[in-house]
Amino acid sequence: MKLLIWSQYFWPEHFRINEMVRALSKKGVEPIILTGKPNYPDGKILQGYRALGVQREKFFGMDVIRMPLIPRGTNSFKRLLINSLSFILSGYCIAPFTLRHRKIDMVFVYATSPLLQALPAIFLAKLKRVPLVIWVQDLWPESLEATGFIKNRWSLWVVELFVRYVYAFADSILIQSEGFRPSVERLVRNKGKVFFYPNPGEDFKALHTLSKQECKVAKEIKQHFSIVFTGNIGSAQSCETIIAAAEKLLNYPTIKFYLIGSGSQCTAISLDIKRRNLPNVIMTGRSPPEDMASIFAASSVLLVSLRKNPALSATIPSKLQSYLSAEKPIIASLDGEAAQVVIKAKAGLSCPAEDVNALADAVVSLYKMNPQERSLLGKNGYQYFKTHFYLSKGVKELMGHLRTVLSK
């Protein structure tokens, strides 16, 4: 099966689709990745790439075709909009020409925000006369409102019209959370083409066992009772809640909070830490993917957080699968689907989104818990991961679904 993976973001940007294409290629699929120039999350084109022109490279033997785009910049809706539109424009004007001699059996859209990146994928699928499958990672237009990018009702209505158009031309729509179902089904006529397909993940416990390497950040984390947050530090993640909770725990000198990642709110969060004079919060910046297994292994507790918002409560952050696979207790400072996963898995504690006191209490509860109890929470999470989110199992299910779509 020759599968065109359509995604604005791809390696060396750290997204779940990277692992998926590697796993698919090992199962006999021939992926061709069409993507943009790497600039997430810092907003600058990475060294070795240029904004203009088409660039081609190999990713574990697979062809990667990079379309020209304008970098997203930092903390600017205008720049983010231009960035998205530039990828869409390249998709319409350049992608068909670039792929003119390529045989493709299916177009598969990894639909992170912006979902409208799928518009030229529809055009290409029609041009090639092949099915189109969309894997929805973020709810649109709800996520625009949730992150504060668009608040005007008329603008959101216009975006919704485009989303309806995208869904109408998809042969199959995969949703990464059951919480997405009401929103997606509201915008489609044929609800039978909406399927639940969660983000599978790598086994970080196994990766750490195989590598046995410990990075510098992991060595520091290991010295404390460490509450570790990883990934994007943006408006949706409510890192200000973490900072406020840390301030309440200054009388526990052995408890340290580590924010590992980068994003649009990094500067604001760093200034807040300085203003509050918090020696118990450490921002390390972004760590390379190969260090994450040792960081997870060194941590005492892994923390996932989101703002209080209906659209955000419907999602399952992809980091949660990674946390479960690390066999560590988890604190879920959020509402909805992700909190329910932690509760069902018996993998840790959950508390309401943006509830500073509840988050601080959850940290103290795990701190006072005996090591055997914390270990059991981690083991429960790992077992839940293997049952529901294991990468090889998920890829097998995805391939079965794609073959079904092709046979229609």
C-alpha positions in Angstrom: 0.0 0.0 0.0 1.4 3.4 -1.1 0.2 5.8 1.6 0.6 9.5 1.3 0.9 10.9 4.8 -0.3 14.5 4.8 0.9 16.5 7.8 2.0 20.1 8.3 4.2 18.9 11.2 6.7 16.0 11.1 10.2 15.0 12.3 12.4 16.6 13.6 9.3 18.2 15.1 8.1 15.8 17.9 4.6 14.5 16.9 3.0 11.1 17.2 2.9 10.6 13.5 6.7 10.1 13.4 6.4 6.8 15.3 3.4 5.8 13.3 5.0 6.0 9.9 8.0 4.0 11.1 5.8 1.3 12.5 3.7 1.3 9.3 6.8 1.0 7.1 7.8 -2.1 9.1 4.4 -3.7 8.2 4.8 -3.4 4.4 3.3 0.0 3.9 5.2 2.4 1.7 4.7 5.9 3.3 5.4 9.1 1.4 5.4 12.0 3.8 4.3 15.4 2.6 4.9 18.1 5.2 6.2 21.6 5.9 9.6 23.0 6.9 10.2 22.2 10.6 9.6 25.3 12.8 7.5 24.0 15.8 7.4 25.0 18.6 10.0 27.8 18.5 8.6 29.5 15.4 11.9 29.5 13.5 12.9 27.3 10.5 15.4 24.8 11.9 19.0 25.0 10.7 19.5 23.0 7.5 16.1 24.0 6.1 14.9 27.0 4.3 11.4 28.5 4.1 11.2 28.7 0.3 11.4 25.9 -2.2 10.7 22.2 -2.1 13.1 20.1 -0.1 13.4 16.3 -0.2 15.0 14.0 2.4 14.8 10.5 3.8 13.4 9.4 7.1 14.5 5.8 7.8 14.4 5.1 4.1 11.0 6.8 3.5 10.6 9.8 1.2 9.9 13.1 2.9 8.7 16.0 0.7 8.8 19.4 2.4 6.6 22.2 1.1 7.5 25.9 1.4 5.9 27.7 4.2 6.3 30.9 6.3 7.4 30.1 9.9 4.8 30.5 12.6 6.8 32.9 14.8 6.0 33.2 18.5 2.8 34.1 20.3 1.3 35.9 17.3 -2.1 34.9 15.8 -1.3 36.8 12.7 2.0 34.9 12.1 0.3 31.6 12.9 -2.5 32.3 10.4 0.0 33.2 7.7 2.0 30.0 8.5 -1.2 27.9 8.1 -2.3 29.6 4.9 1.2 29.2 3.4 1.1 25.5 3.9 -2.4 25.3 2.4 -1.4 27.4 -0.6 1.7 25.2 -1.2 -0.6 22.1 -0.9 -2.8 23.4 -3.7 -0.2 24.9 -6.0 2.9 22.7 -5.5 2.0 19.3 -4.1 0.1 18.1 -7.2 3.1 19.0 -9.4 5.6 17.4 -6.9 3.5 14.2 -6.8 2.5 14.0 -10.4 4.5 10.8 -11.2 3.9 9.1 -7.9 1.4 6.3 -7.6 -0.7 6.7 -4.4 -3.3 4.3 -3.1 -4.6 6.6 -0.3 -4.2 10.0 1.3 -4.0 9.9 5.1 -4.2 13.3 6.9 -2.7 13.7 10.4 -5.0 16.5 11.3 -3.5 18.5 14.1 -4.4 22.2 14.2 -5.1 23.7 11.8 -7.6 21.1 10.5 -7.9 23.3 7.3 -4.5 21.9 6.2 -6.7 19.0 4.9 -8.3 21.2 2.2 -5.6 20.7 -0.5 -5.4 17.0 0.6 -9.0 16.7 -0.6 -8.1 18.2 -4.0 -5.1 15.8 -4.3 -7.2 12.7 -3.4 -9.7 13.7 -6.1 -6.9 14.2 -8.6 -5.4 10.8 -7.8 -8.9 9.2 -7.5 -8.0 7.6 -4.2 -9.7 7.5 -0.7 -9.1 10.1 1.9 -8.7 9.3 5.6 -8.5 12.0 8.3 -7.1 11.3 11.8 -8.5 14.2 13.9 -6.2 15.4 16.7 -7.9 18.7 17.6 -11.5 19.8 17.6 -12.2 22.6 15.1 -13.5 25.2 15.4 -13.7 24.6 19.2 -10.0 24.6 19.7 -9.6 28.0 18.2 -12.0 29.4 20.8 -10.4 27.4 23.6 -7.0 28.8 22.9 -8.3 32.3 22.5 -7.1 32.7 18.9 -10.7 33.4 17.6 -13.6 34.6 19.8 -15.8 36.3 17.2 -18.9 34.1 16.6 -19.1 34.9 12.9 -15.5 34.0 12.3 -16.0 30.7 14.1 -19.1 30.0 12.0 -17.1 30.5 8.8 -14.4 28.1 10.1 -17.1 25.6 10.9 -18.3 25.7 7.3 -14.8 24.8 6.1 -14.6 22.0 8.6 -18.0 20.6 7.4 -16.5 20.7 3.9 -13.4 18.7 5.0 -15.5 16.1 6.8 -17.9 15.7 3.9 -15.2 14.7 1.5 -13.4 12.3 3.9 -14.0 8.6 3.2 -13.2 7.9 6.9 -12.8 10.1 9.9 -10.7 8.8 12.9 -11.0 10.5 16.2 -8.3 10.3 18.9 -10.8 10.6 21.8 -14.4 9.5 22.2 -14.9 13.0 23.6 -14.6 14.2 20.0 -17.5 12.2 18.8 -20.4 14.6 19.6 -18.6 17.5 17.9 -17.5 15.6 14.8 -20.8 13.8 14.3 -22.7 17.1 14.5 -20.8 18.3 11.4 -21.2 15.1 9.3 -24.2 13.6 7.5 -22.9 10.0 7.6 -22.0 9.3 11.2 -21.0 5.7 10.2 -17.7 7.0 8.8 -16.6 8.3 12.2 -14.4 5.8 14.1 -12.5 5.9 17.4 -8.8 5.5 17.0 -6.6 6.6 19.9 -3.0 7.8 19.7 -0.9 4.7 20.2 2.5 5.3 21.8 6.0 4.0 22.2 6.9 1.9 25.2 9.2 4.2 27.2 9.8 1.7 29.9 11.2 -0.7 27.3 13.2 2.1 25.6 14.9 3.0 28.9 15.7 -0.7 29.6 17.3 -1.1 26.2 19.3 2.1 26.2 20.3 2.2 29.9 21.5 5.8 29.3 20.9 8.7 31.7 21.0 12.3 30.4 22.1 15.2 32.5 18.5 16.4 33.2 17.5 12.9 34.4 20.4 12.8 36.8 19.3 16.1 38.4 15.6 15.0 38.5 16.6 11.8 40.3 17.9 13.7 43.3 14.5 14.9 44.4 10.8 14.0 44.7 10.3 15.3 41.2 7.0 16.3 39.6 7.8 16.3 35.8 5.8 18.1 33.1 6.9 17.6 29.5 5.9 19.0 26.1 4.4 22.2 24.8 4.3 25.2 27.2 1.4 27.0 25.7 -1.9 28.7 26.6 -3.8 25.4 26.6 -1.5 23.7 29.1 -2.3 26.0 32.1 1.3 26.0 33.4 0.4 29.0 35.6 -1.6 26.5 37.7 1.5 24.4 38.2 3.5 27.5 39.3 0.8 28.5 41.8 0.6 25.0 43.2 4.4 24.9 43.6 4.3 28.1 45.6 2.0 26.4 48.1 4.5 23.6 48.5 7.6 25.7 49.4 7.6 24.1 52.8 8.4 20.8 51.2 12.0 21.4 50.2 12.5 17.9 48.7 9.6 18.4 46.2 10.7 19.9 42.9 8.7 20.7 39.8 10.4 20.3 36.4 9.0 21.9 33.2 10.6 20.2 30.3 9.7 21.7 26.9 9.1 25.0 25.2 6.3 27.0 23.7 4.6 30.3 23.4 4.2 30.8 27.1 7.8 30.0 28.1 8.8 33.6 28.7 5.6 34.4 30.7 6.0 31.3 32.9 9.7 32.0 33.5 8.9 35.6 34.6 6.2 34.3 36.9 8.6 31.9 38.5 11.1 34.7 39.1 8.4 37.0 40.4 7.2 34.5 42.9 10.8 33.5 43.8 10.3 29.8 43.5 13.5 27.7 43.8 11.3 24.5 43.6 10.4 25.1 39.9 13.0 24.4 37.2 12.5 25.1 33.5 15.0 23.0 31.5 14.0 23.9 28.0 13.4 21.3 25.3 15.1 17.9 25.6 15.8 15.7 22.5 13.4 12.8 22.1 16.1 10.3 22.8 16.5 11.7 26.4 12.8 11.3 27.3 13.0 7.7 28.4 15.6 8.4 31.0 13.8 11.5 32.1 10.6 9.6 32.6 12.5 6.8 34.5 14.1 9.4 36.8 10.9 11.2 37.7 8.8 10.5 40.8 5.5 11.7 39.3 4.5 12.7 35.8 2.1 15.7 35.4 -0.3 16.5 32.6 -2.4 19.6 32.7 -4.9 21.6 30.6 -7.0 24.7 31.0 -10.7 24.5 31.9 -12.5 24.4 28.6 -15.1 22.0 27.1 -13.0 21.5 23.9 -9.8 20.7 25.9 -11.7 18.4 28.2 -12.7 16.3 25.2 -9.1 15.7 24.1 -6.5 13.1 25.3 -3.1 14.8 25.2 -0.7 12.5 23.4 1.8 12.8 26.2 -0.6 10.8 28.4 0.2 7.6 26.5 3.9 8.2 27.0 3.4 8.8 30.7 1.4 5.5 31.0 4.1 3.6 29.2 6.8 5.0 31.5 5.3 3.0 34.5 5.2 6.1 36.7 2.3 7.5 38.8 0.5 10.3 37.0 -1.3 13.5 38.2 -4.0 14.6 35.7 -4.7 18.3 36.4 -7.5 18.5 33.9 -11.1 17.6 33.1 -12.8 15.1 30.9 -11.5 12.2 28.9 -7.9 12.3 29.9 -8.8 12.4 33.6 -11.1 9.4 33.1 -8.2 7.4 31.5 -6.0 8.0 34.6 -8.9 7.0 36.9 -9.9 3.9 34.9 -6.2 2.8 34.7 -5.8 3.4 38.4 -2.6 5.0 37.4 -2.6 8.1 39.7 -4.7 11.0 40.9 -6.8 13.5 39.0 -7.9 17.0 40.0 -10.1 19.6 38.3 -8.5 21.8 35.7 -7.0 25.1 37.0 -7.6 24.0 40.7 -4.4 25.1 42.4 -5.3 23.7 45.8 -6.4 20.4 44.5 -3.1 20.0 42.5 -1.0 20.9 45.5 -3.0 18.3 47.6 -2.5 15.6 44.9 1.3 16.2 44.9 1.4 15.9 48.7 -0.8 12.8 48.7 1.6 11.0 46.3 4.6 12.4 48.3 3.3 10.8 51.5 2.3 7.6 49.9 4.6 4.7 50.5 6.9 3.7 47.6 5.1 0.4 47.1 1.7 2.2 46.6 3.3 4.6 44.1 4.9 1.7 42.3 1.5 -0.1 42.0 0.0 3.0 40.3 2.8 3.0 37.8 2.4 -0.7 37.1 -1.4 -0.2 36.7 -0.8 2.6 34.1 1.7 0.4 32.2 -0.7 -2.4 32.0 -3.5 -0.1 30.7 -1.0 1.3 28.1 -0.3 -2.2 26.8 -4.0 -3.0 26.6 -5.2 0.2 25.0 -2.3 2.2 23.5 0.5 -0.2 22.5 2.0 1.0 19.2 2.3 -2.4 17.5 -1.3 -3.2 18.4 -2.5 0.2 17.2 -0.7 0.0 13.9 -2.3 -3.4 13.2 -5.7 -2.0 13.9 -5.0 1.0 11.7 -3.9 -1.2 8.8 -7.0 -3.2 9.1 -9.1 -0.1 8.9 -7.2 1.3 5.9 -7.6 -2.0 4.0 -11.3 -1.9 4.7 -11.5 1.7 3.3 -9.6 0.6 0.2 -11.8 -2.3 -0.5 -15.0 -0.2 -0.6 
